[in-house]
Amino acid sequence: MFCVRCCLIVLAALSVSGVARSQPSASGDALLAGAEGRIERYRKGDAVIVVLDRSGEPLPGASVKIEQIRHQFLFGCNAFPLLGHSNPALETKYQHEFSALLNYATLGFYWGAYEPQSDKPDRERLMRQARWCREHGIQVKGHPLVWHEVYPSWAPSEVADAKRRLETRVTGIVSGFKGAIDRWDVVNEATTSPRFDNGVGHWAKQEGVAAMVDQSLRWARAGNPRATLIYNDYKLDDDYLELANSLFDKGSPVDVFGLQSHMHTGEWPLARAWEVCEKFGRLGKPLHFTELTVLSGEHGYERKQPWPSTPEGEARQADYVEKLYTLLFSHPAVQAITWWDF
């Protein structure tokens, strides 16, 4: 008999400090052509396997089988319907396919849906979902805690009252789900919050977006000092960068920047996707592509639903998604991709 002692560098995302820089004029084809080399550099590491016999002596000629059983990189999707299908066969199919393909799930904590009546949260359903994910080796994120949409009709509009309720909500949820959910989209789309006529919108308008995001992050950190805290937005422009730098100036406990990429009106050119990674990678924090939509039918966000899938659209989607995932996986700042939805 013998034992195997392994010293493995996990096949995983590495530090963002080594973010690669491409030429601004690089084409999508050129960037994709370089992806294999970047994946080799950033997603893999060397391994040393030492096989010893019982007395601790090296065992020459030993055969060792190595099988990768998990990724550090997070390949995800929202799992909002999990454990909620009325058809048991469909639920079984959903669970099987989700756990076979993905290692990361986003669960919905939209305030108006999570707590449709004051002080009556839908906690047990979310906890069951979180536990199922953990039992199947799937890491979990809660989304979102502070957002100007899905705002409860009963929630206060006056800023001081809204802040008190939000503090209770954020700290209570983050601390209450500690161990079951330790990643959170704490604030969602705050760059547009001042436009909204509710407690979140009034808070952002009165005190400023950066102050609102900073305070929300601090509440979440108080709820779970070891949680991963994410700021998430679809507005991938200078407003986002200005907000990020303001958070740095305030010493805010932001761990990750989330980038939405809903492509209802057409697929991004690959060069644009890379430019987004480069632009936000310079912030020095990990990047998560938090909400990725690529249609398998005709483009158009305002088209009448349901949006039918087409053979041509499915072929286009399959080709593009393979290229996009390869490109994003090759960027050292990107740590997660979440499909929207399964």
Beta strands, then each sheet from edge to edge (+ up, - down):
strand 1: 2-8
strand 2: 47-53
strand 3: 74-78
strand 4: 104-108
strand 5: 139-143
strand 6: 183-188
strand 7: 228-233
strand 8: 256-263
strand 9: 287-294
strand 10: 334-339
sheet 1: 1+ 2-
sheet 2: 5+ 4+ 3+ 10+ 9+ 8+ 7+ 6+
end
